Every structure is written in structure tokens, then in C-alpha cells.
Amino acid sequence: MAGGGQTPLATFDQFRSRVLAGVQEPQLRRYAVILLAAGAGLLPLMAGSAQAALAKAVTDGADTLLMLMGSALVLLMTPGLAFFYGGFTRAKNVLNTMMMSFFLMGLIGVAWVVIGYSLSFGLGFKSPFIGGLEFMWLNGVGGPDGSAPLADGFNISASSFALFQGMFAIITPALISGAVVERINFKAWFWFSLLWSIFIYCPMCHMVWGGGYIGPFGEIGAIDFAGGTVVHIAAGVAALVSAAIVGPRTNFPESKRPPHNVPFILLGAGLLWFGWFGFNGASYFAAKGAGLSFLTTTASASAAMLAWCLIEWFKDGKPTAVGAATGAVAGLVGITPAAGFVYMPQALLIGAATSAACFIAVQVKSSIKLDDSLDAFMVHGIGGTVGAILTGALAVPALVPADYFPKSAEILAAGGNAAMCIAQLKAVLITYGFVGLGTAIILWVVGAVVGLRVTPEDEERGLDFVAHGEEAYDPMTY
């Protein structure tokens, strides 16, 4: 061989001589030679398999699989929300209430593919407030076969990321519906949801997660692990404004009735809790470390449910099923911005604190007679706000690496959690202002064109029949 090295045959012959030196029986020697030859032939294959395994260790698709499974879980949250909200309403409005969520899987699902993703995560406009148009129709996302990585340092495919984010875009306007059920015109809901998604949700998504003004690459440097500002505060504020502009139900609050189907509420809460493992857990973007965000998510929900039930027990003498479901959802909302930035003690504290804050908010709402019908602002707006601020107060610096959160890590290093709280508060205030004003403008435009409310007669008849020509139950049971 070049350089004076031994040939593979000479090396094998030398090894064979050493091994067989102590074997005297001719038959055994023949068997040993056969085994050694077979082993020598298999070694290159074994080495090739080992090299292939090592080469695949970093890009074996586990992270992309996490995103795909997370997408399925988050999509399931929308039917879960439909059951959760549907259980609270009167029997004659349950289908309409559920459709206000379920229908968005079609409407916003299409809008996200056509333009939503591009406005949220594109860079064409070179703006800190909105994305671009280069990814319309998801053109070029993930390369020719969809497998290209999202960016350097991420093993997830760009196509799986687009799918995952689309599920968030669907459920966010669905959350708003809880404030205006039982009286909004379904045609108005169609146009409001579409316009709100494009002109409010997409800019919020870009500002926080798309490298824009609010997030860890922007001027504010706020952190939002899975949607405290983008989803919950935005939906909560929009719900508050919508309830104020659309107005209360006819004869409210005298017409208030208990939920028509508490099992629906429990089913919906259970589906939401299950889906939230995708909502928060898959937002880690790496399968190996996602266990942390899965654990903090369920720990917060458990603490919040327990806190709500204990408050009810102390205040009213008994815990309720509706309270248990609402408390769990409040805890899931509160941990959303913090899920990957805290450990278990902080997660338990966030869950309990958010639950208590939302419980108080619901009591206050009752006293001021605001017809936020299903407490959308009281749970998602208040819960998201408390969670966002507590994220700043309790974030663990080691879990906010500078590689992925440069501005946020800089804030924590320079001023600690107090400085991070200020950044979070700025993000909250910007969200309240932008979403509140934008929602009001959209409602006024939609109201002027198609009208926001059904007639009092249609409201009395029930929106299941009026809007959809269907009945969930025998009308005689209303």
C-alpha cells in the first residue's frame, strides 16, 4: 500500500495466526478460521451501520415528529373549546356556539395557507410589525418536498412549523366567541374572524414570534413561550371590546341561566388540557427537552384546578364541576407564556396565582354586569396578563439562552427578573392597545356593512335554528 502500510489481507493473516496459536485440534482450527473470516466480512457493514446511526442522531426527524404531533393536539383543542363553550350556553344556541369555533378550522385554516403564515413569519416587508408576502400559499416553505429546516439551529422542518403555527391561528379567534355568543350574527362572525386574523393576529404573531418589535429579537425583548400575549391576551382583549360593542344579550342579566350541559364543559376542559400538551409542550421545538414544558403545563393546570375548588369550598361551602373545569383552563392559560422558562415550583405558583386572579375577575364581572357571556376576558385576558408578568418575575435565566432569546437574555443578565418584568409589562400594554383599537375598528366596519346582531325575535327563537336551520335537542326541552 502507499506509505508502506500493511494490506488488509496481511493484517487479517497476522491476526489469524495470533488467535489460532493456541488451538491445536484441526477441526476447531477450521471452524475458527471460518468464524474469523465471516467476522472480517461483517465488520465493514457494522461500521457502516454505526456511522449511519451517528449521522442520523441529530436529524432523525424526532423534532419534526414532535411538531406534527403537537399540531394534531392543538387542532383538537378547537373542538374541545367548542364543547367547553357549548356546555355553558342555553340549549337552543349550543350548535351555533360550537360552530363559531369549529367553523374556523375551515375559514382560518385556508386564510393561514393563503396569506396568514407569510404575514406572520415572512420578512419581505422588512418591518418589525408585519411579515411579508413571499410565503403566500406557503410557497417555498420547507423547500421542494417540505423537509428543509426552519432555520440554522433548528432541526424541525419549515413545513411542520407552518402547520403547527396554523393551529394557533385557528383557535385564537375562536376564544373570542365566548364573549358574544347567543346574539351575534353568524355572517358578522365570519367577516370579523377573517379580518381579525389577518389584521390583528398576524401582526401580533410577527411582533412576538417572527423577529418583530415585541419579542426576544426586537426592541422590547419580551418572552412568550407559547402564546400568552399572541393568543390569550389578544383574544381576551378582543373579547372585552367585542362584548362592549356588540352589547349584552336581551334581558341580560335577568335572563342569565345555569349551563345547559355541564358534562360538555368537563369534556371540553379535558380535551383542552390534553391538547395543551401540544400547545405548550411542542413549542419547545426539540423532542429531547420537551418534557420540561409538558410537566410545567400539567403542574400549573393541577394547581389552578385545586386552587379554584378550594376557594369555592371556602366561599360557598362546596366545589363545583364548572369551577374545576374553569380553574384548570385558567392555569393552562397562565403557564402558557412561561412553560419552557420555569421549573416546577414556579409552575405551581403560576397556576395557583392565575386561578385566584381569574376567580376574582369573574366575581367582579358579575357585579359590573358586563356580558362577557363565557368569561373570555376574565379567563384568557386576565389569566394571560398574570401569566405574562409572572413569567418575567419567575423566569430562570438558564432557561432563556442568548442563542435563541438574545434581547431577553441581555435584559435578564443586566437587570435580573425585575427588568424582565418591565419588558413583559410593556408587551402586555402594547398588546392591549393594539388589539383593543384594532378590534374596535374591525367591529365598526363589519357592523356598518352586515350588522353585528340578530334581531331580538331571532335571539328569542334560538340561533341554532335561525343561523343553521338545525336543532341540537327537541325544542320542547328548552
PALUM-398229 format. One record per residue (C-alpha): residue in one letter; x, y, z negated; residue number from 1. Coordinates in steps of 0.2 Angstrom, whole numbers. Layout:
// residues N
[pt "a", [X, Y, Z], NUM]
...
//
This chain:
// residues 478
[pt "m", [0, 0, 0], 1]
[pt "a", [5, 18, 2], 2]
[pt "g", [15, 24, -13], 3]
[pt "g", [22, 7, -17], 4]
[pt "g", [6, 1, -27], 5]
[pt "q", [0, -17, -28], 6]
[pt "t", [-13, -23, -16], 7]
[pt "p", [-30, -29, -24], 8]
[pt "l", [-26, -47, -19], 9]
[pt "a", [-9, -46, -28], 10]
[pt "t", [-17, -38, -43], 11]
[pt "f", [-30, -52, -44], 12]
[pt "d", [-17, -66, -41], 13]
[pt "q", [-7, -59, -56], 14]
[pt "f", [-22, -58, -67], 15]
[pt "r", [-27, -76, -62], 16]
[pt "s", [-10, -83, -67], 17]
[pt "r", [-11, -75, -84], 18]
[pt "v", [-29, -81, -88], 19]
[pt "l", [-26, -99, -81], 20]
[pt "a", [-9, -101, -90], 21]
[pt "g", [-17, -110, -105], 22]
[pt "v", [-29, -120, -95], 23]
[pt "q", [-22, -137, -92], 24]
[pt "e", [-37, -148, -86], 25]
[pt "p", [-38, -147, -67], 26]
[pt "q", [-57, -147, -66], 27]
[pt "l", [-58, -132, -79], 28]
[pt "r", [-45, -123, -69], 29]
[pt "r", [-55, -124, -53], 30]
[pt "y", [-71, -118, -62], 31]
[pt "a", [-61, -103, -70], 32]
[pt "v", [-54, -98, -53], 33]
[pt "i", [-72, -98, -46], 34]
[pt "l", [-79, -88, -60], 35]
[pt "l", [-64, -75, -59], 36]
[pt "a", [-67, -73, -40], 37]
[pt "a", [-85, -70, -42], 38]
[pt "g", [-82, -58, -56], 39]
[pt "a", [-69, -49, -45], 40]
[pt "g", [-83, -48, -31], 41]
[pt "l", [-96, -41, -43], 42]
[pt "l", [-85, -28, -51], 43]
[pt "p", [-86, -15, -37], 44]
[pt "l", [-105, -17, -37], 45]
[pt "m", [-106, -15, -55], 46]
[pt "a", [-95, 0, -54], 47]
[pt "g", [-106, 7, -40], 48]
[pt "s", [-122, 5, -51], 49]
[pt "a", [-113, 13, -66], 50]
[pt "q", [-108, 28, -55], 51]
[pt "a", [-126, 29, -48], 52]
[pt "a", [-133, 29, -65], 53]
[pt "l", [-121, 43, -71], 54]
[pt "a", [-125, 53, -56], 55]
[pt "k", [-144, 52, -59], 56]
[pt "a", [-143, 55, -78], 57]
[pt "v", [-145, 74, -75], 58]
[pt "t", [-158, 74, -61], 59]
[pt "d", [-168, 58, -64], 60]
[pt "g", [-184, 68, -62], 61]
[pt "a", [-189, 67, -81], 62]
[pt "d", [-191, 86, -82], 63]
[pt "t", [-201, 87, -67], 64]
[pt "l", [-212, 72, -73], 65]
[pt "l", [-215, 82, -89], 66]
[pt "m", [-221, 97, -79], 67]
[pt "l", [-233, 86, -69], 68]
[pt "m", [-240, 78, -84], 69]
[pt "g", [-241, 95, -93], 70]
[pt "s", [-251, 101, -78], 71]
[pt "a", [-263, 87, -79], 72]
[pt "l", [-265, 90, -98], 73]
[pt "v", [-268, 109, -96], 74]
[pt "l", [-281, 106, -82], 75]
[pt "l", [-290, 95, -94], 76]
[pt "m", [-291, 110, -106], 77]
[pt "t", [-303, 119, -94], 78]
[pt "p", [-317, 105, -95], 79]
[pt "g", [-313, 105, -114], 80]
[pt "l", [-316, 123, -115], 81]
[pt "a", [-332, 121, -106], 82]
[pt "f", [-338, 108, -119], 83]
[pt "f", [-332, 119, -133], 84]
[pt "y", [-341, 134, -127], 85]
[pt "g", [-356, 125, -120], 86]
[pt "g", [-360, 117, -138], 87]
[pt "f", [-361, 135, -145], 88]
[pt "t", [-375, 141, -133], 89]
[pt "r", [-393, 139, -133], 90]
[pt "a", [-399, 123, -124], 91]
[pt "k", [-406, 132, -109], 92]
[pt "n", [-389, 140, -105], 93]
[pt "v", [-377, 126, -108], 94]
[pt "l", [-374, 122, -89], 95]
[pt "n", [-372, 140, -85], 96]
[pt "t", [-359, 142, -99], 97]
[pt "m", [-350, 126, -94], 98]
[pt "m", [-350, 131, -76], 99]
[pt "m", [-342, 148, -80], 100]
[pt "s", [-326, 138, -85], 101]
[pt "f", [-327, 123, -73], 102]
[pt "f", [-331, 133, -58], 103]
[pt "l", [-314, 142, -60], 104]
[pt "m", [-305, 126, -56], 105]
[pt "g", [-310, 129, -38], 106]
[pt "l", [-310, 148, -37], 107]
[pt "i", [-294, 152, -46], 108]
[pt "g", [-286, 136, -40], 109]
[pt "v", [-287, 142, -22], 110]
[pt "a", [-283, 160, -27], 111]
[pt "w", [-267, 154, -35], 112]
[pt "v", [-261, 144, -20], 113]
[pt "v", [-265, 158, -8], 114]
[pt "i", [-258, 173, -17], 115]
[pt "g", [-258, 171, -36], 116]
[pt "y", [-241, 162, -38], 117]
[pt "s", [-232, 174, -26], 118]
[pt "l", [-239, 190, -35], 119]
[pt "s", [-233, 182, -52], 120]
[pt "f", [-216, 174, -48], 121]
[pt "g", [-211, 182, -31], 122]
[pt "l", [-198, 195, -31], 123]
[pt "g", [-202, 204, -14], 124]
[pt "f", [-208, 220, -21], 125]
[pt "k", [-193, 221, -32], 126]
[pt "s", [-204, 228, -46], 127]
[pt "p", [-204, 225, -65], 128]
[pt "f", [-223, 225, -64], 129]
[pt "i", [-228, 214, -50], 130]
[pt "g", [-220, 200, -39], 131]
[pt "g", [-221, 200, -20], 132]
[pt "l", [-230, 191, -5], 133]
[pt "e", [-215, 180, 0], 134]
[pt "f", [-223, 164, -8], 135]
[pt "m", [-241, 166, -1], 136]
[pt "w", [-249, 149, 2], 137]
[pt "l", [-234, 143, -8], 138]
[pt "n", [-224, 145, 7], 139]
[pt "g", [-206, 139, 4], 140]
[pt "v", [-209, 134, -14], 141]
[pt "g", [-198, 119, -18], 142]
[pt "g", [-191, 118, 0], 143]
[pt "p", [-197, 106, 14], 144]
[pt "d", [-203, 92, 3], 145]
[pt "g", [-206, 101, -14], 146]
[pt "s", [-191, 94, -23], 147]
[pt "a", [-179, 109, -23], 148]
[pt "p", [-176, 115, -41], 149]
[pt "l", [-184, 131, -48], 150]
[pt "a", [-168, 139, -51], 151]
[pt "d", [-150, 136, -57], 152]
[pt "g", [-150, 128, -74], 153]
[pt "f", [-167, 120, -72], 154]
[pt "n", [-170, 103, -66], 155]
[pt "i", [-188, 105, -63], 156]
[pt "s", [-194, 106, -45], 157]
[pt "a", [-201, 123, -40], 158]
[pt "s", [-217, 114, -34], 159]
[pt "s", [-221, 107, -51], 160]
[pt "f", [-218, 124, -59], 161]
[pt "a", [-230, 132, -47], 162]
[pt "l", [-243, 118, -51], 163]
[pt "f", [-240, 120, -70], 164]
[pt "q", [-242, 139, -70], 165]
[pt "g", [-258, 137, -59], 166]
[pt "m", [-267, 128, -73], 167]
[pt "f", [-263, 143, -85], 168]
[pt "a", [-271, 155, -72], 169]
[pt "i", [-287, 144, -71], 170]
[pt "i", [-290, 143, -90], 171]
[pt "t", [-286, 161, -94], 172]
[pt "p", [-301, 170, -86], 173]
[pt "a", [-312, 155, -92], 174]
[pt "l", [-308, 160, -110], 175]
[pt "i", [-316, 177, -107], 176]
[pt "s", [-333, 170, -103], 177]
[pt "g", [-336, 166, -121], 178]
[pt "a", [-339, 185, -124], 179]
[pt "v", [-353, 187, -111], 180]
[pt "v", [-362, 170, -110], 181]
[pt "e", [-381, 169, -109], 182]
[pt "r", [-383, 186, -100], 183]
[pt "i", [-370, 189, -86], 184]
[pt "n", [-375, 187, -68], 185]
[pt "f", [-365, 172, -60], 186]
[pt "k", [-361, 182, -44], 187]
[pt "a", [-354, 196, -55], 188]
[pt "w", [-344, 182, -64], 189]
[pt "f", [-337, 176, -48], 190]
[pt "w", [-331, 193, -42], 191]
[pt "f", [-324, 198, -59], 192]
[pt "s", [-314, 182, -62], 193]
[pt "l", [-306, 183, -45], 194]
[pt "l", [-302, 202, -46], 195]
[pt "w", [-296, 200, -64], 196]
[pt "s", [-285, 185, -60], 197]
[pt "i", [-276, 195, -46], 198]
[pt "f", [-275, 212, -53], 199]
[pt "i", [-273, 208, -72], 200]
[pt "y", [-267, 191, -74], 201]
[pt "c", [-254, 190, -61], 202]
[pt "p", [-245, 207, -66], 203]
[pt "m", [-246, 201, -84], 204]
[pt "c", [-238, 184, -79], 205]
[pt "h", [-224, 193, -69], 206]
[pt "m", [-221, 206, -83], 207]
[pt "v", [-218, 192, -96], 208]
[pt "w", [-213, 176, -87], 209]
[pt "g", [-207, 182, -70], 210]
[pt "g", [-192, 193, -75], 211]
[pt "g", [-203, 209, -77], 212]
[pt "y", [-204, 223, -89], 213]
[pt "i", [-210, 215, -105], 214]
[pt "g", [-201, 198, -105], 215]
[pt "p", [-184, 192, -110], 216]
[pt "f", [-176, 199, -94], 217]
[pt "g", [-184, 215, -95], 218]
[pt "e", [-184, 232, -104], 219]
[pt "i", [-194, 226, -119], 220]
[pt "g", [-186, 209, -122], 221]
[pt "a", [-202, 201, -130], 222]
[pt "i", [-203, 182, -131], 223]
[pt "d", [-219, 172, -127], 224]
[pt "f", [-216, 153, -126], 225]
[pt "a", [-232, 148, -118], 226]
[pt "g", [-244, 162, -117], 227]
[pt "g", [-248, 172, -132], 228]
[pt "t", [-248, 188, -123], 229]
[pt "v", [-251, 182, -105], 230]
[pt "v", [-265, 171, -109], 231]
[pt "h", [-273, 174, -126], 232]
[pt "i", [-271, 192, -130], 233]
[pt "a", [-275, 196, -112], 234]
[pt "a", [-291, 185, -112], 235]
[pt "g", [-296, 191, -129], 236]
[pt "v", [-294, 210, -125], 237]
[pt "a", [-304, 207, -109], 238]
[pt "a", [-317, 198, -119], 239]
[pt "l", [-319, 213, -131], 240]
[pt "v", [-320, 225, -117], 241]
[pt "s", [-332, 214, -107], 242]
[pt "a", [-344, 212, -122], 243]
[pt "a", [-344, 231, -124], 244]
[pt "i", [-348, 235, -106], 245]
[pt "v", [-360, 221, -102], 246]
[pt "g", [-369, 224, -118], 247]
[pt "p", [-377, 212, -131], 248]
[pt "r", [-390, 198, -127], 249]
[pt "t", [-408, 204, -128], 250]
[pt "n", [-414, 205, -145], 251]
[pt "f", [-397, 202, -152], 252]
[pt "p", [-393, 200, -167], 253]
[pt "e", [-411, 194, -171], 254]
[pt "s", [-410, 181, -158], 255]
[pt "k", [-395, 173, -164], 256]
[pt "r", [-397, 154, -166], 257]
[pt "p", [-385, 140, -173], 258]
[pt "p", [-375, 130, -160], 259]
[pt "h", [-387, 118, -150], 260]
[pt "n", [-374, 104, -149], 261]
[pt "v", [-360, 103, -162], 262]
[pt "p", [-354, 86, -155], 263]
[pt "f", [-350, 96, -139], 264]
[pt "i", [-340, 108, -149], 265]
[pt "l", [-330, 94, -158], 266]
[pt "l", [-327, 85, -141], 267]
[pt "g", [-321, 102, -133], 268]
[pt "a", [-309, 106, -148], 269]
[pt "g", [-302, 88, -147], 270]
[pt "l", [-299, 90, -128], 271]
[pt "l", [-291, 107, -131], 272]
[pt "w", [-280, 100, -144], 273]
[pt "f", [-275, 86, -133], 274]
[pt "g", [-272, 97, -118], 275]
[pt "w", [-262, 110, -128], 276]
[pt "f", [-248, 97, -129], 277]
[pt "g", [-246, 101, -111], 278]
[pt "f", [-249, 119, -113], 279]
[pt "n", [-235, 122, -126], 280]
[pt "g", [-225, 106, -125], 281]
[pt "a", [-222, 106, -106], 282]
[pt "s", [-217, 124, -107], 283]
[pt "y", [-201, 118, -114], 284]
[pt "f", [-197, 113, -96], 285]
[pt "a", [-185, 99, -102], 286]
[pt "a", [-191, 82, -107], 287]
[pt "k", [-177, 79, -119], 288]
[pt "g", [-181, 94, -131], 289]
[pt "a", [-199, 95, -128], 290]
[pt "g", [-203, 85, -144], 291]
[pt "l", [-200, 101, -154], 292]
[pt "s", [-214, 111, -146], 293]
[pt "f", [-225, 96, -146], 294]
[pt "l", [-223, 95, -165], 295]
[pt "t", [-224, 113, -169], 296]
[pt "t", [-240, 114, -159], 297]
[pt "t", [-249, 100, -168], 298]
[pt "a", [-242, 105, -185], 299]
[pt "s", [-249, 123, -183], 300]
[pt "a", [-266, 116, -177], 301]
[pt "s", [-267, 104, -193], 302]
[pt "a", [-263, 118, -205], 303]
[pt "a", [-275, 130, -197], 304]
[pt "m", [-289, 117, -197], 305]
[pt "l", [-286, 114, -216], 306]
[pt "a", [-285, 132, -220], 307]
[pt "w", [-301, 136, -212], 308]
[pt "c", [-310, 122, -220], 309]
[pt "l", [-303, 126, -237], 310]
[pt "i", [-308, 145, -235], 311]
[pt "e", [-326, 139, -231], 312]
[pt "w", [-326, 127, -245], 313]
[pt "f", [-321, 140, -257], 314]
[pt "k", [-333, 154, -250], 315]
[pt "d", [-348, 144, -245], 316]
[pt "g", [-346, 128, -255], 317]
[pt "k", [-344, 116, -240], 318]
[pt "p", [-333, 114, -225], 319]
[pt "t", [-342, 114, -208], 320]
[pt "a", [-338, 104, -192], 321]
[pt "v", [-339, 120, -182], 322]
[pt "g", [-327, 128, -194], 323]
[pt "a", [-315, 114, -192], 324]
[pt "a", [-315, 115, -173], 325]
[pt "t", [-313, 134, -173], 326]
[pt "g", [-299, 133, -186], 327]
[pt "a", [-289, 121, -175], 328]
[pt "v", [-291, 131, -160], 329]
[pt "a", [-285, 147, -169], 330]
[pt "g", [-270, 138, -175], 331]
[pt "l", [-266, 132, -157], 332]
[pt "v", [-268, 150, -151], 333]
[pt "g", [-257, 156, -165], 334]
[pt "i", [-242, 144, -161], 335]
[pt "t", [-243, 147, -143], 336]
[pt "p", [-230, 161, -142], 337]
[pt "a", [-219, 153, -155], 338]
[pt "a", [-219, 134, -151], 339]
[pt "g", [-201, 132, -145], 340]
[pt "f", [-194, 146, -156], 341]
[pt "v", [-198, 140, -173], 342]
[pt "y", [-197, 124, -184], 343]
[pt "m", [-210, 115, -194], 344]
[pt "p", [-211, 126, -210], 345]
[pt "q", [-214, 142, -199], 346]
[pt "a", [-226, 132, -188], 347]
[pt "l", [-237, 128, -203], 348]
[pt "l", [-236, 146, -209], 349]
[pt "i", [-241, 152, -192], 350]
[pt "g", [-256, 140, -191], 351]
[pt "a", [-262, 145, -209], 352]
[pt "a", [-260, 163, -207], 353]
[pt "t", [-268, 164, -190], 354]
[pt "s", [-283, 154, -196], 355]
[pt "a", [-286, 166, -210], 356]
[pt "a", [-284, 181, -199], 357]
[pt "c", [-297, 174, -187], 358]
[pt "f", [-309, 169, -201], 359]
[pt "i", [-309, 187, -207], 360]
[pt "a", [-311, 194, -190], 361]
[pt "v", [-326, 183, -187], 362]
[pt "q", [-334, 189, -203], 363]
[pt "v", [-330, 207, -198], 364]
[pt "k", [-338, 205, -181], 365]
[pt "s", [-354, 199, -189], 366]
[pt "s", [-355, 215, -200], 367]
[pt "i", [-352, 227, -185], 368]
[pt "k", [-365, 217, -174], 369]
[pt "l", [-353, 216, -159], 370]
[pt "d", [-360, 202, -147], 371]
[pt "d", [-344, 194, -143], 372]
[pt "s", [-355, 178, -141], 373]
[pt "l", [-342, 164, -145], 374]
[pt "d", [-329, 174, -154], 375]
[pt "a", [-317, 175, -139], 376]
[pt "f", [-308, 191, -145], 377]
[pt "m", [-309, 185, -163], 378]
[pt "v", [-300, 169, -160], 379]
[pt "h", [-290, 172, -144], 380]
[pt "g", [-287, 191, -146], 381]
[pt "i", [-283, 191, -165], 382]
[pt "g", [-275, 174, -165], 383]
[pt "g", [-264, 179, -151], 384]
[pt "t", [-259, 195, -159], 385]
[pt "v", [-255, 187, -176], 386]
[pt "g", [-245, 174, -167], 387]
[pt "a", [-235, 186, -156], 388]
[pt "i", [-230, 196, -171], 389]
[pt "l", [-226, 181, -182], 390]
[pt "t", [-215, 174, -168], 391]
[pt "g", [-204, 190, -169], 392]
[pt "a", [-204, 188, -188], 393]
[pt "l", [-200, 170, -189], 394]
[pt "a", [-191, 165, -173], 395]
[pt "v", [-175, 155, -176], 396]
[pt "p", [-160, 164, -167], 397]
[pt "a", [-153, 147, -162], 398]
[pt "l", [-169, 143, -153], 399]
[pt "v", [-168, 159, -142], 400]
[pt "p", [-152, 156, -132], 401]
[pt "a", [-145, 170, -122], 402]
[pt "d", [-144, 160, -106], 403]
[pt "y", [-162, 159, -105], 404]
[pt "f", [-168, 174, -115], 405]
[pt "p", [-154, 187, -113], 406]
[pt "k", [-163, 203, -119], 407]
[pt "s", [-172, 194, -133], 408]
[pt "a", [-156, 186, -140], 409]
[pt "e", [-147, 203, -139], 410]
[pt "i", [-161, 210, -149], 411]
[pt "l", [-160, 196, -162], 412]
[pt "a", [-141, 197, -163], 413]
[pt "a", [-141, 216, -166], 414]
[pt "g", [-156, 219, -177], 415]
[pt "g", [-162, 202, -183], 416]
[pt "n", [-181, 197, -184], 417]
[pt "a", [-186, 215, -189], 418]
[pt "a", [-180, 221, -172], 419]
[pt "m", [-188, 206, -163], 420]
[pt "c", [-205, 211, -172], 421]
[pt "i", [-204, 228, -165], 422]
[pt "a", [-201, 221, -147], 423]
[pt "q", [-216, 209, -150], 424]
[pt "l", [-227, 224, -156], 425]
[pt "k", [-223, 234, -140], 426]
[pt "a", [-228, 219, -129], 427]
[pt "v", [-244, 217, -139], 428]
[pt "l", [-248, 236, -137], 429]
[pt "i", [-244, 236, -118], 430]
[pt "t", [-255, 221, -116], 431]
[pt "y", [-269, 229, -125], 432]
[pt "g", [-268, 245, -115], 433]
[pt "f", [-265, 237, -98], 434]
[pt "v", [-278, 223, -99], 435]
[pt "g", [-291, 234, -108], 436]
[pt "l", [-291, 248, -95], 437]
[pt "g", [-289, 236, -80], 438]
[pt "t", [-304, 225, -86], 439]
[pt "a", [-315, 241, -88], 440]
[pt "i", [-311, 247, -71], 441]
[pt "i", [-315, 230, -63], 442]
[pt "l", [-331, 228, -73], 443]
[pt "w", [-337, 245, -67], 444]
[pt "v", [-333, 241, -49], 445]
[pt "v", [-342, 224, -50], 446]
[pt "g", [-357, 231, -59], 447]
[pt "a", [-359, 245, -46], 448]
[pt "v", [-359, 233, -32], 449]
[pt "v", [-368, 217, -38], 450]
[pt "g", [-374, 222, -55], 451]
[pt "l", [-367, 214, -71], 452]
[pt "r", [-383, 207, -80], 453]
[pt "v", [-398, 196, -76], 454]
[pt "t", [-415, 203, -80], 455]
[pt "p", [-422, 201, -97], 456]
[pt "e", [-435, 189, -89], 457]
[pt "d", [-421, 178, -82], 458]
[pt "e", [-412, 179, -98], 459]
[pt "e", [-428, 173, -107], 460]
[pt "r", [-430, 159, -95], 461]
[pt "g", [-413, 152, -96], 462]
[pt "l", [-398, 154, -84], 463]
[pt "d", [-396, 135, -81], 464]
[pt "f", [-412, 136, -70], 465]
[pt "v", [-410, 154, -64], 466]
[pt "a", [-392, 153, -59], 467]
[pt "h", [-391, 135, -54], 468]
[pt "g", [-408, 128, -52], 469]
[pt "e", [-404, 114, -64], 470]
[pt "e", [-409, 109, -82], 471]
[pt "a", [-397, 101, -95], 472]
[pt "y", [-412, 95, -105], 473]
[pt "d", [-431, 93, -104], 474]
[pt "p", [-437, 112, -105], 475]
[pt "m", [-449, 106, -119], 476]
[pt "t", [-435, 104, -131], 477]
[pt "y", [-429, 122, -130], 478]
//
